[in-house]
Amino acid sequence: MPTLTIHSDLKDPTMRGRFCRRVTVTFGRLGVDVRHVLTRWLVIDPSAVFSGPAPLARSNVKSLASVAFIAIEVDQTRERSWRDKIVEGVLSASKDVFPHDRLFIRLIPVDPFDHWNVILAEMRDRAVKEGRNAGRDDC
Protein backbone atom coordinates (compact mmCIF):
# COMPACT_ATOMS: atom_id res chain seq x y z
CA MET A 1 0.00 0.00 0.00
CA PRO A 2 2.01 3.01 -1.17
CA THR A 3 1.57 5.85 1.29
CA LEU A 4 2.28 9.47 0.51
CA THR A 5 2.61 12.01 3.29
CA ILE A 6 2.60 15.57 2.01
CA HIS A 7 3.58 18.51 4.19
CA SER A 8 2.60 21.65 2.32
CA ASP A 9 1.18 25.12 2.69
CA LEU A 10 -1.17 24.47 -0.26
CA LYS A 11 -4.71 24.81 1.05
CA ASP A 12 -6.72 24.79 -2.20
CA PRO A 13 -8.71 21.50 -2.21
CA THR A 14 -9.06 21.57 -6.01
CA MET A 15 -5.30 21.72 -6.50
CA ARG A 16 -4.75 19.03 -3.87
CA GLY A 17 -7.28 16.78 -5.58
CA ARG A 18 -5.70 17.37 -8.98
CA PHE A 19 -2.29 16.37 -7.66
CA CYS A 20 -3.63 13.28 -5.84
CA ARG A 21 -5.52 12.06 -8.94
CA ARG A 22 -2.42 12.42 -11.09
CA VAL A 23 -0.19 10.60 -8.61
CA THR A 24 -2.76 7.82 -8.24
CA VAL A 25 -2.80 7.36 -12.03
CA THR A 26 1.00 7.04 -11.97
CA PHE A 27 0.83 4.24 -9.40
CA GLY A 28 -1.97 2.56 -11.36
CA ARG A 29 0.09 2.56 -14.54
CA LEU A 30 2.87 0.85 -12.61
CA GLY A 31 0.59 -1.99 -11.52
CA VAL A 32 -0.61 -0.84 -8.11
CA ASP A 33 -4.30 -1.19 -7.30
CA VAL A 34 -5.29 2.50 -7.10
CA ARG A 35 -7.61 1.77 -4.17
CA HIS A 36 -4.48 1.07 -2.16
CA VAL A 37 -2.73 4.38 -2.76
CA LEU A 38 -3.04 6.39 0.45
CA THR A 39 -2.32 10.11 0.58
CA ARG A 40 -2.22 12.12 3.78
CA TRP A 41 -2.01 15.90 3.41
CA LEU A 42 -0.74 17.94 6.33
CA VAL A 43 -0.93 21.71 6.07
CA ILE A 44 2.10 23.60 7.31
CA ASP A 45 2.64 27.27 7.97
CA PRO A 46 5.04 28.67 5.34
CA SER A 47 6.80 30.64 8.04
CA ALA A 48 7.85 27.29 9.56
CA VAL A 49 9.96 26.40 6.50
CA PHE A 50 13.42 27.94 6.29
CA SER A 51 15.99 28.23 3.54
CA GLY A 52 19.10 28.83 5.58
CA PRO A 53 18.22 31.46 8.19
CA ALA A 54 15.25 32.95 6.29
CA PRO A 55 11.69 31.64 6.22
CA LEU A 56 10.55 30.81 2.68
CA ALA A 57 7.47 32.91 3.35
CA ARG A 58 9.68 36.02 3.25
CA SER A 59 11.83 35.08 0.27
CA ASN A 60 11.51 37.37 -2.74
CA VAL A 61 11.64 34.60 -5.33
CA LYS A 62 8.21 33.09 -6.00
CA SER A 63 7.09 34.26 -2.59
CA LEU A 64 3.51 33.22 -3.25
CA ALA A 65 4.43 29.73 -4.47
CA SER A 66 3.61 26.69 -2.38
CA VAL A 67 6.21 24.39 -0.91
CA ALA A 68 5.82 20.62 -0.55
CA PHE A 69 7.74 17.92 1.24
CA ILE A 70 6.54 14.56 -0.06
CA ALA A 71 7.52 11.30 1.62
CA ILE A 72 6.52 8.17 -0.28
CA GLU A 73 6.62 4.81 1.46
CA VAL A 74 7.05 1.92 -0.97
CA ASP A 75 7.89 -1.77 -0.73
CA GLN A 76 11.61 -2.13 -0.11
CA THR A 77 11.84 -4.84 -2.79
CA ARG A 78 10.70 -2.53 -5.60
CA GLU A 79 13.38 -2.08 -8.23
CA ARG A 80 15.20 1.23 -8.66
CA SER A 81 13.64 1.73 -12.12
CA TRP A 82 10.14 1.39 -10.62
CA ARG A 83 10.96 3.87 -7.87
CA ASP A 84 12.41 6.29 -10.43
CA LYS A 85 9.13 6.13 -12.35
CA ILE A 86 7.26 7.07 -9.17
CA VAL A 87 9.46 10.14 -8.72
CA GLU A 88 8.96 11.08 -12.39
CA GLY A 89 5.20 10.68 -11.90
CA VAL A 90 5.20 12.92 -8.84
CA LEU A 91 7.16 15.57 -10.72
CA SER A 92 4.73 15.36 -13.63
CA ALA A 93 1.70 15.48 -11.30
CA SER A 94 3.05 18.61 -9.65
CA LYS A 95 3.66 20.58 -12.85
CA ASP A 96 1.04 23.26 -12.18
CA VAL A 97 0.66 22.64 -8.45
CA PHE A 98 4.14 23.12 -6.99
CA PRO A 99 7.17 24.85 -8.50
CA HIS A 100 9.88 22.22 -8.76
CA ASP A 101 12.36 24.35 -6.84
CA ARG A 102 9.99 24.09 -3.86
CA LEU A 103 9.24 20.39 -4.17
CA PHE A 104 11.20 17.94 -2.04
CA ILE A 105 10.58 14.21 -2.59
CA ARG A 106 11.84 11.39 -0.40
CA LEU A 107 11.28 7.70 -1.08
CA ILE A 108 11.14 5.56 2.02
CA PRO A 109 11.61 1.83 1.44
CA VAL A 110 9.53 -0.16 3.92
CA ASP A 111 8.79 -3.77 4.72
CA PRO A 112 5.05 -4.17 4.03
CA PHE A 113 4.80 -6.57 6.96
CA ASP A 114 5.65 -3.70 9.30
CA HIS A 115 2.34 -2.04 8.33
CA TRP A 116 -1.02 -3.38 9.33
CA ASN A 117 -4.74 -2.90 8.87
CA VAL A 118 -7.61 -5.38 8.47
CA ILE A 119 -7.57 -5.33 4.65
CA LEU A 120 -3.81 -5.88 4.51
CA ALA A 121 -4.08 -8.75 6.99
CA GLU A 122 -6.73 -10.45 4.83
CA MET A 123 -4.63 -9.92 1.68
CA ARG A 124 -1.57 -11.39 3.38
CA ASP A 125 -3.47 -14.42 4.67
CA ARG A 126 -4.91 -15.09 1.20
CA ALA A 127 -1.50 -14.68 -0.46
CA VAL A 128 0.19 -17.02 2.02
CA LYS A 129 -2.49 -19.67 1.41
CA GLU A 130 -1.92 -19.28 -2.34
CA GLY A 131 1.85 -19.47 -1.92
CA ARG A 132 2.45 -15.90 -3.13
CA ASN A 133 4.60 -13.09 -1.74
CA ALA A 134 1.98 -11.36 0.37
CA GLY A 135 1.50 -7.68 -0.25
CA ARG A 136 4.12 -7.38 -3.00
CA ASP A 137 1.72 -6.23 -5.68
CA ASP A 138 0.18 -3.55 -3.50
CA CYS A 139 3.15 -1.81 -1.92
OpenMM code with the backbone's topology and positions (N, CA, C; nanometers):
from openmm import Vec3, app, unit

residues = "MET PRO THR LEU THR ILE HIS SER ASP LEU LYS ASP PRO THR MET ARG GLY ARG PHE CYS ARG ARG VAL THR VAL THR PHE GLY ARG LEU GLY VAL ASP VAL ARG HIS VAL LEU THR ARG TRP LEU VAL ILE ASP PRO SER ALA VAL PHE SER GLY PRO ALA PRO LEU ALA ARG SER ASN VAL LYS SER LEU ALA SER VAL ALA PHE ILE ALA ILE GLU VAL ASP GLN THR ARG GLU ARG SER TRP ARG ASP LYS ILE VAL GLU GLY VAL LEU SER ALA SER LYS ASP VAL PHE PRO HIS ASP ARG LEU PHE ILE ARG LEU ILE PRO VAL ASP PRO PHE ASP HIS TRP ASN VAL ILE LEU ALA GLU MET ARG ASP ARG ALA VAL LYS GLU GLY ARG ASN ALA GLY ARG ASP ASP CYS".split()
positions = [
    Vec3(0.0841, -0.1171, 0.0000),
    Vec3(0.0000, 0.0000, 0.0000),
    Vec3(0.0886, 0.1234, 0.0000),
    Vec3(0.1183, 0.1794, -0.1153),
    Vec3(0.2007, 0.3008, -0.1169),
    Vec3(0.1326, 0.4110, -0.0358),
    Vec3(0.2106, 0.4779, 0.0458),
    Vec3(0.1567, 0.5847, 0.1292),
    Vec3(0.2363, 0.7116, 0.1061),
    Vec3(0.1648, 0.8172, 0.0695),
    Vec3(0.2279, 0.9473, 0.0509),
    Vec3(0.1895, 1.0356, 0.1677),
    Vec3(0.2876, 1.1009, 0.2265),
    Vec3(0.2614, 1.2012, 0.3292),
    Vec3(0.3146, 1.3327, 0.2753),
    Vec3(0.2243, 1.4280, 0.2597),
    Vec3(0.2598, 1.5566, 0.2012),
    Vec3(0.2477, 1.6638, 0.3079),
    Vec3(0.3579, 1.7330, 0.3316),
    Vec3(0.3576, 1.8508, 0.4191),
    Vec3(0.3667, 1.9709, 0.3249),
    Vec3(0.2628, 2.0530, 0.3249),
    Vec3(0.2604, 2.1653, 0.2319),
    Vec3(0.1737, 2.2783, 0.2856),
    Vec3(0.2012, 2.3968, 0.2343),
    Vec3(0.1176, 2.5118, 0.2691),
    Vec3(0.0028, 2.5291, 0.1697),
    Vec3(-0.0090, 2.4395, 0.0727),
    Vec3(-0.1171, 2.4466, -0.0256),
    Vec3(-0.2489, 2.4100, 0.0409),
    Vec3(-0.3427, 2.5026, 0.0391),
    Vec3(-0.4709, 2.4811, 0.1053),
    Vec3(-0.5857, 2.4586, 0.0074),
    Vec3(-0.5662, 2.4892, -0.1191),
    Vec3(-0.6717, 2.4787, -0.2197),
    Vec3(-0.7095, 2.3320, -0.2430),
    Vec3(-0.8326, 2.2909, -0.2062),
    Vec3(-0.8714, 2.1502, -0.2209),
    Vec3(-0.8763, 2.1038, -0.3669),
    Vec3(-0.9037, 2.1936, -0.4585),
    Vec3(-0.9059, 2.1570, -0.6005),
    Vec3(-0.7660, 2.1213, -0.6481),
    Vec3(-0.6681, 2.2000, -0.6108),
    Vec3(-0.5297, 2.1721, -0.6500),
    Vec3(-0.4791, 2.0446, -0.5824),
    Vec3(-0.5142, 2.0260, -0.4578),
    Vec3(-0.4746, 1.9033, -0.3874),
    Vec3(-0.5325, 1.7810, -0.4585),
    Vec3(-0.6616, 1.7893, -0.4902),
    Vec3(-0.7280, 1.6785, -0.5580),
    Vec3(-0.6664, 1.6492, -0.6935),
    Vec3(-0.6334, 1.7536, -0.7671),
    Vec3(-0.5699, 1.7367, -0.8984),
    Vec3(-0.4378, 1.6612, -0.8836),
    Vec3(-0.3576, 1.7030, -0.7892),
    Vec3(-0.2293, 1.6373, -0.7661),
    Vec3(-0.2496, 1.4906, -0.7261),
    Vec3(-0.3396, 1.4653, -0.6320),
    Vec3(-0.3627, 1.3284, -0.5842),
    Vec3(-0.4135, 1.2375, -0.6956),
    Vec3(-0.5030, 1.2869, -0.7806),
    Vec3(-0.5516, 1.2064, -0.8936),
    Vec3(-0.4372, 1.1695, -0.9867),
    Vec3(-0.3538, 1.2664, -1.0177),
    Vec3(-0.2424, 1.2416, -1.1094),
    Vec3(-0.1436, 1.1405, -1.0520),
    Vec3(-0.1130, 1.1530, -0.9243),
    Vec3(-0.0195, 1.0596, -0.8609),
    Vec3(-0.0808, 0.9194, -0.8568),
    Vec3(-0.2085, 0.9114, -0.8274),
    Vec3(-0.2764, 0.7823, -0.8240),
    Vec3(-0.2708, 0.7146, -0.9604),
    Vec3(-0.2893, 0.7908, -1.0671),
    Vec3(-0.2799, 0.7362, -1.2030),
    Vec3(-0.1396, 0.6807, -1.2272),
    Vec3(-0.0381, 0.7517, -1.1809),
    Vec3(0.1003, 0.7038, -1.1966),
    Vec3(0.1175, 0.5673, -1.1316),
    Vec3(0.0717, 0.5527, -1.0079),
    Vec3(0.0833, 0.4239, -0.9402),
    Vec3(0.0044, 0.3168, -1.0152),
    Vec3(-0.1151, 0.3517, -1.0617),
    Vec3(-0.1968, 0.2562, -1.1358),
    Vec3(-0.1275, 0.2058, -1.2611),
    Vec3(-0.0629, 0.2959, -1.3327),
    Vec3(0.0091, 0.2562, -1.4542),
    Vec3(0.1276, 0.1658, -1.4244),
    Vec3(0.1741, 0.1700, -1.3006),
    Vec3(0.2865, 0.0846, -1.2606),
    Vec3(0.2399, -0.0431, -1.1907),
    Vec3(0.1104, -0.0720, -1.2009),
    Vec3(0.0594, -0.1992, -1.1523),
    Vec3(0.0036, -0.2020, -1.0120),
    Vec3(-0.0066, -0.0878, -0.9462),
    Vec3(-0.0608, -0.0840, -0.8107),
    Vec3(-0.2119, -0.0640, -0.8188),
    Vec3(-0.2856, -0.1380, -0.7392),
    Vec3(-0.4303, -0.1187, -0.7299),
    Vec3(-0.4531, 0.0216, -0.6730),
    Vec3(-0.5167, 0.1094, -0.7502),
    Vec3(-0.5295, 0.2504, -0.7097),
    Vec3(-0.6083, 0.2678, -0.5807),
    Vec3(-0.6870, 0.1689, -0.5446),
    Vec3(-0.7613, 0.1774, -0.4175),
    Vec3(-0.6671, 0.1675, -0.2982),
    Vec3(-0.5440, 0.1248, -0.3248),
    Vec3(-0.4485, 0.1066, -0.2163),
    Vec3(-0.3486, 0.2210, -0.2026),
    Vec3(-0.3620, 0.3223, -0.2851),
    Vec3(-0.2726, 0.4381, -0.2758),
    Vec3(-0.3307, 0.5340, -0.1716),
    Vec3(-0.2579, 0.5518, -0.0631),
    Vec3(-0.3040, 0.6387, 0.0449),
    Vec3(-0.2261, 0.7692, 0.0427),
    Vec3(-0.2974, 0.8800, 0.0534),
    Vec3(-0.2324, 1.0109, 0.0578),
    Vec3(-0.2829, 1.0852, 0.1804),
    Vec3(-0.1892, 1.1335, 0.2588),
    Vec3(-0.2216, 1.2122, 0.3779),
    Vec3(-0.1617, 1.3504, 0.3582),
    Vec3(-0.2449, 1.4524, 0.3652),
    Vec3(-0.2014, 1.5897, 0.3411),
    Vec3(-0.2010, 1.6653, 0.4730),
    Vec3(-0.0862, 1.7167, 0.5107),
    Vec3(-0.0736, 1.7941, 0.6335),
    Vec3(-0.0348, 1.9370, 0.5981),
    Vec3(-0.1175, 2.0303, 0.6394),
    Vec3(-0.0931, 2.1709, 0.6074),
    Vec3(0.0090, 2.2283, 0.7049),
    Vec3(0.1077, 2.2962, 0.6484),
    Vec3(0.2102, 2.3599, 0.7307),
    Vec3(0.2050, 2.5105, 0.7097),
    Vec3(0.2541, 2.5822, 0.8061),
    Vec3(0.2635, 2.7270, 0.7972),
    Vec3(0.3918, 2.7601, 0.7197),
    Vec3(0.3831, 2.8381, 0.6119),
    Vec3(0.5036, 2.8668, 0.5340),
    Vec3(0.6138, 2.9346, 0.6149),
    Vec3(0.5775, 3.0007, 0.7226),
    Vec3(0.6802, 3.0643, 0.8044),
    Vec3(0.7590, 2.9617, 0.8866),
    Vec3(0.7147, 2.8356, 0.8835),
    Vec3(0.7849, 2.7294, 0.9561),
    Vec3(0.8877, 2.6588, 0.8687),
    Vec3(0.9003, 2.7009, 0.7419),
    Vec3(0.9962, 2.6397, 0.6498),
    Vec3(1.1049, 2.7419, 0.6207),
    Vec3(1.2296, 2.7029, 0.6448),
    Vec3(1.3417, 2.7943, 0.6293),
    Vec3(1.4357, 2.7497, 0.5188),
    Vec3(1.4885, 2.8451, 0.4472),
    Vec3(1.5986, 2.8230, 0.3543),
    Vec3(1.7168, 2.8968, 0.4181),
    Vec3(1.8051, 2.8186, 0.4789),
    Vec3(1.9099, 2.8827, 0.5582),
    Vec3(1.8443, 2.9503, 0.6768),
    Vec3(1.8788, 3.0772, 0.7032),
    Vec3(1.8220, 3.1459, 0.8185),
    Vec3(1.6887, 3.2160, 0.7909),
    Vec3(1.6445, 3.2177, 0.6647),
    Vec3(1.5252, 3.2953, 0.6293),
    Vec3(1.4050, 3.2055, 0.5997),
    Vec3(1.2891, 3.2411, 0.6545),
    Vec3(1.1689, 3.1638, 0.6217),
    Vec3(1.1353, 3.1809, 0.4729),
    Vec3(1.0931, 3.0724, 0.4094),
    Vec3(1.0555, 3.0809, 0.2682),
    Vec3(0.9421, 3.1806, 0.2472),
    Vec3(0.8592, 3.1980, 0.3472),
    Vec3(0.7466, 3.2909, 0.3348),
    Vec3(0.7931, 3.4336, 0.3078),
    Vec3(0.9175, 3.4669, 0.3465),
    Vec3(0.9680, 3.6024, 0.3250),
    Vec3(1.0623, 3.6126, 0.2071),
    Vec3(1.0897, 3.4999, 0.1386),
    Vec3(1.1829, 3.5080, 0.0267),
    Vec3(1.1191, 3.5851, -0.0881),
    Vec3(1.2013, 3.6550, -0.1637),
    Vec3(1.1514, 3.7369, -0.2740),
    Vec3(1.1183, 3.6543, -0.3978),
    Vec3(1.1843, 3.5412, -0.4148),
    Vec3(1.1636, 3.4596, -0.5330),
    Vec3(1.0404, 3.3732, -0.5148),
    Vec3(0.9437, 3.3889, -0.6042),
    Vec3(0.8212, 3.3086, -0.6005),
    Vec3(0.7613, 3.3062, -0.4604),
    Vec3(0.7514, 3.4215, -0.3989),
    Vec3(0.7094, 3.4263, -0.2592),
    Vec3(0.5682, 3.3743, -0.2376),
    Vec3(0.4869, 3.3713, -0.3425),
    Vec3(0.3507, 3.3221, -0.3249),
    Vec3(0.3382, 3.1743, -0.3618),
    Vec3(0.4470, 3.1124, -0.4047),
    Vec3(0.4428, 2.9731, -0.4467),
    Vec3(0.4377, 2.8804, -0.3259),
    Vec3(0.3696, 2.7689, -0.3436),
    Vec3(0.3609, 2.6691, -0.2377),
    Vec3(0.4880, 2.5870, -0.2303),
    Vec3(0.5083, 2.5300, -0.1147),
    Vec3(0.6207, 2.4394, -0.0914),
    Vec3(0.5616, 2.3035, -0.0544),
    Vec3(0.6315, 2.1957, -0.0907),
    Vec3(0.5822, 2.0623, -0.0554),
    Vec3(0.6983, 1.9692, -0.0234),
    Vec3(0.6827, 1.8980, 0.0860),
    Vec3(0.7739, 1.7918, 0.1244),
    Vec3(0.6923, 1.6631, 0.1133),
    Vec3(0.7314, 1.5765, 0.0215),
    Vec3(0.6538, 1.4557, -0.0055),
    Vec3(0.7371, 1.3329, 0.0291),
    Vec3(0.6884, 1.2568, 0.1241),
    Vec3(0.7518, 1.1303, 0.1616),
    Vec3(0.6644, 1.0184, 0.1068),
    Vec3(0.7267, 0.9261, 0.0339),
    Vec3(0.6523, 0.8168, -0.0282),
    Vec3(0.7071, 0.6845, 0.0239),
    Vec3(0.6225, 0.6112, 0.0945),
    Vec3(0.6618, 0.4807, 0.1465),
    Vec3(0.6260, 0.3749, 0.0428),
    Vec3(0.7264, 0.2981, 0.0007),
    Vec3(0.7051, 0.1915, -0.0974),
    Vec3(0.7760, 0.0643, -0.0523),
    Vec3(0.7305, -0.0471, -0.1043),
    Vec3(0.7887, -0.1772, -0.0732),
    Vec3(0.9387, -0.1744, -0.0989),
    Vec3(1.0151, -0.2167, -0.0014),
    Vec3(1.1611, -0.2128, -0.0113),
    Vec3(1.2156, -0.3016, -0.1222),
    Vec3(1.1350, -0.3943, -0.1731),
    Vec3(1.1842, -0.4836, -0.2788),
    Vec3(1.1581, -0.4273, -0.4186),
    Vec3(1.0931, -0.3134, -0.4276),
    Vec3(1.0703, -0.2535, -0.5599),
    Vec3(1.2033, -0.2152, -0.6222),
    Vec3(1.2140, -0.2386, -0.7516),
    Vec3(1.3381, -0.2079, -0.8230),
    Vec3(1.3584, -0.0573, -0.8361),
    Vec3(1.4837, -0.0191, -0.8522),
    Vec3(1.5200, 0.1225, -0.8665),
    Vec3(1.4439, 0.1856, -0.9830),
    Vec3(1.4325, 0.1158, -1.0951),
    Vec3(1.3641, 0.1732, -1.2121),
    Vec3(1.2174, 0.2023, -1.1803),
    Vec3(1.1524, 0.1166, -1.1015),
    Vec3(1.0136, 0.1386, -1.0623),
    Vec3(1.0043, 0.2619, -0.9730),
    Vec3(1.0967, 0.2712, -0.8780),
    Vec3(1.0959, 0.3872, -0.7867),
    Vec3(1.1247, 0.5166, -0.8618),
    Vec3(1.2137, 0.5102, -0.9609),
    Vec3(1.2413, 0.6287, -1.0429),
    Vec3(1.1159, 0.6744, -1.1175),
    Vec3(1.0374, 0.5781, -1.1644),
    Vec3(0.9132, 0.6132, -1.2350),
    Vec3(0.8133, 0.6806, -1.1414),
    Vec3(0.8129, 0.6407, -1.0154),
    Vec3(0.7260, 0.7066, -0.9174),
    Vec3(0.7681, 0.8523, -0.9007),
    Vec3(0.8973, 0.8766, -0.8877),
    Vec3(0.9462, 1.0141, -0.8724),
    Vec3(0.9112, 1.0954, -0.9973),
    Vec3(0.9321, 1.0386, -1.1146),
    Vec3(0.8960, 1.1076, -1.2391),
    Vec3(0.7470, 1.1400, -1.2412),
    Vec3(0.6641, 1.0453, -1.1951),
    Vec3(0.5196, 1.0678, -1.1903),
    Vec3(0.4806, 1.1788, -1.0953),
    Vec3(0.5476, 1.1853, -0.9805),
    Vec3(0.5195, 1.2921, -0.8836),
    Vec3(0.5599, 1.4270, -0.9425),
    Vec3(0.6741, 1.4314, -1.0083),
    Vec3(0.7164, 1.5566, -1.0724),
    Vec3(0.6156, 1.5996, -1.1788),
    Vec3(0.5704, 1.5052, -1.2590),
    Vec3(0.4725, 1.5363, -1.3627),
    Vec3(0.3402, 1.5816, -1.3014),
    Vec3(0.2963, 1.5142, -1.1959),
    Vec3(0.1701, 1.5482, -1.1299),
    Vec3(0.1735, 1.6865, -1.0676),
    Vec3(0.2922, 1.7325, -1.0347),
    Vec3(0.3047, 1.8610, -0.9646),
    Vec3(0.3253, 1.9791, -1.0580),
    Vec3(0.3244, 1.9552, -1.1887),
    Vec3(0.3659, 2.0579, -1.2846),
    Vec3(0.2968, 2.1928, -1.2695),
    Vec3(0.1700, 2.1970, -1.2373),
    Vec3(0.1038, 2.3264, -1.2176),
    Vec3(0.0521, 2.3416, -1.0740),
    Vec3(0.1066, 2.2593, -0.9852),
    Vec3(0.0656, 2.2637, -0.8451),
    Vec3(0.1772, 2.3195, -0.7573),
    Vec3(0.2986, 2.2677, -0.7759),
    Vec3(0.4141, 2.3123, -0.6986),
    Vec3(0.5272, 2.3480, -0.7940),
    Vec3(0.5956, 2.4593, -0.7708),
    Vec3(0.7170, 2.4846, -0.8496),
    Vec3(0.8231, 2.3819, -0.8086),
    Vec3(0.8932, 2.3291, -0.9053),
    Vec3(0.9880, 2.2217, -0.8761),
    Vec3(1.1014, 2.2640, -0.7833),
    Vec3(1.1311, 2.3930, -0.7771),
    Vec3(1.2358, 2.4348, -0.6840),
    Vec3(1.1849, 2.4398, -0.5397),
    Vec3(1.0566, 2.4140, -0.5205),
    Vec3(0.9986, 2.4093, -0.3856),
    Vec3(0.9341, 2.2744, -0.3573),
    Vec3(0.9768, 2.1740, -0.4321),
    Vec3(0.9238, 2.0395, -0.4166),
    Vec3(1.0373, 1.9473, -0.3723),
    Vec3(1.0180, 1.8809, -0.2613),
    Vec3(1.1198, 1.7935, -0.2044),
    Vec3(1.0585, 1.6544, -0.1869),
    Vec3(1.1141, 1.5560, -0.2578),
    Vec3(1.0583, 1.4211, -0.2594),
    Vec3(1.1559, 1.3253, -0.1916),
    Vec3(1.1022, 1.2400, -0.1071),
    Vec3(1.1841, 1.1391, -0.0400),
    Vec3(1.1128, 1.0051, -0.0508),
    Vec3(1.1808, 0.9060, -0.1055),
    Vec3(1.1281, 0.7700, -0.1083),
    Vec3(1.1753, 0.6973, 0.0167),
    Vec3(1.0823, 0.6297, 0.0801),
    Vec3(1.1140, 0.5565, 0.2020),
    Vec3(1.0821, 0.4091, 0.1777),
    Vec3(1.1866, 0.3258, 0.1617),
    Vec3(1.1607, 0.1831, 0.1442),
    Vec3(1.1159, 0.1210, 0.2764),
    Vec3(1.0071, 0.0456, 0.2707),
    Vec3(0.9534, -0.0160, 0.3921),
    Vec3(0.9263, -0.1641, 0.3680),
    Vec3(0.9214, -0.2387, 0.4764),
    Vec3(0.8787, -0.3773, 0.4719),
    Vec3(0.7271, -0.3759, 0.4908),
    Vec3(0.6512, -0.4215, 0.3915),
    Vec3(0.5048, -0.4170, 0.4032),
    Vec3(0.4513, -0.4874, 0.5275),
    Vec3(0.5261, -0.5855, 0.5782),
    Vec3(0.4796, -0.6570, 0.6962),
    Vec3(0.4936, -0.5753, 0.8238),
    Vec3(0.5581, -0.4598, 0.8156),
    Vec3(0.5652, -0.3695, 0.9305),
    Vec3(0.4449, -0.2752, 0.9368),
    Vec3(0.3549, -0.2874, 0.8393),
    Vec3(0.2341, -0.2036, 0.8333),
    Vec3(0.1124, -0.2952, 0.8408),
    Vec3(0.0102, -0.2491, 0.9112),
    Vec3(-0.1020, -0.3379, 0.9330),
    Vec3(-0.2334, -0.2621, 0.9301),
    Vec3(-0.3341, -0.3238, 0.8698),
    Vec3(-0.4743, -0.2905, 0.8874),
    Vec3(-0.5529, -0.4153, 0.8486),
    Vec3(-0.6814, -0.4177, 0.8688),
    Vec3(-0.7608, -0.5383, 0.8468),
    Vec3(-0.7517, -0.5855, 0.7019),
    Vec3(-0.7611, -0.4939, 0.6068),
    Vec3(-0.7567, -0.5327, 0.4655),
    Vec3(-0.6212, -0.5943, 0.4313),
    Vec3(-0.5134, -0.5315, 0.4767),
    Vec3(-0.3808, -0.5879, 0.4508),
    Vec3(-0.3658, -0.7263, 0.5131),
    Vec3(-0.4182, -0.7452, 0.6326),
    Vec3(-0.4077, -0.8754, 0.6990),
    Vec3(-0.4802, -0.9824, 0.6173),
    Vec3(-0.5984, -0.9494, 0.5651),
    Vec3(-0.6729, -1.0446, 0.4827),
    Vec3(-0.5972, -1.0750, 0.3535),
    Vec3(-0.5389, -0.9714, 0.2910),
    Vec3(-0.4627, -0.9920, 0.1676),
    Vec3(-0.3428, -1.0817, 0.1944),
    Vec3(-0.2751, -1.0586, 0.3046),
    Vec3(-0.1568, -1.1391, 0.3378),
    Vec3(-0.1950, -1.2843, 0.3632),
    Vec3(-0.3029, -1.3053, 0.4388),
    Vec3(-0.3471, -1.4417, 0.4666),
    Vec3(-0.3805, -1.5151, 0.3369),
    Vec3(-0.4525, -1.4490, 0.2487),
    Vec3(-0.4908, -1.5086, 0.1200),
    Vec3(-0.3660, -1.5401, 0.0372),
    Vec3(-0.2719, -1.4474, 0.0332),
    Vec3(-0.1499, -1.4678, -0.0457),
    Vec3(-0.0677, -1.5840, 0.0084),
    Vec3(-0.0574, -1.5933, 0.1408),
    Vec3(0.0190, -1.7021, 0.2015),
    Vec3(-0.0456, -1.8368, 0.1669),
    Vec3(-0.1780, -1.8432, 0.1752),
    Vec3(-0.2489, -1.9669, 0.1413),
    Vec3(-0.2266, -2.0053, -0.0048),
    Vec3(-0.2133, -1.9038, -0.0919),
    Vec3(-0.1924, -1.9284, -0.2344),
    Vec3(-0.0448, -1.9432, -0.2687),
    Vec3(0.0418, -1.9314, -0.1697),
    Vec3(0.1851, -1.9469, -0.1920),
    Vec3(0.2499, -1.8293, -0.2624),
    Vec3(0.1897, -1.7105, -0.2496),
    Vec3(0.2451, -1.5896, -0.3125),
    Vec3(0.3154, -1.5042, -0.2087),
    Vec3(0.3952, -1.4079, -0.2598),
    Vec3(0.4601, -1.3092, -0.1736),
    Vec3(0.3542, -1.2081, -0.1311),
    Vec3(0.3076, -1.2179, -0.0113),
    Vec3(0.1979, -1.1363, 0.0371),
    Vec3(0.2285, -0.9881, 0.0348),
    Vec3(0.1392, -0.9122, -0.0260),
    Vec3(0.1503, -0.7678, -0.0253),
    Vec3(0.2377, -0.7090, -0.1321),
    Vec3(0.3155, -0.7886, -0.2026),
    Vec3(0.4123, -0.7376, -0.2998),
    Vec3(0.3485, -0.6531, -0.4100),
    Vec3(0.2326, -0.6943, -0.4571),
    Vec3(0.1716, -0.6226, -0.5684),
    Vec3(0.0982, -0.4965, -0.5259),
    Vec3(0.0942, -0.4688, -0.3980),
    Vec3(0.0184, -0.3548, -0.3503),
    Vec3(0.1013, -0.2534, -0.2753),
    Vec3(0.2315, -0.2723, -0.2699),
    Vec3(0.3147, -0.1813, -0.1916),
    Vec3(0.4144, -0.1083, -0.2792),
] * unit.nanometer
topology = app.Topology()
chain = topology.addChain("A")
for resn in residues:
    res = topology.addResidue(resn, chain)
    for name in ("N", "CA", "C"):
        topology.addAtom(name, app.Element.getBySymbol(name[0]), res)
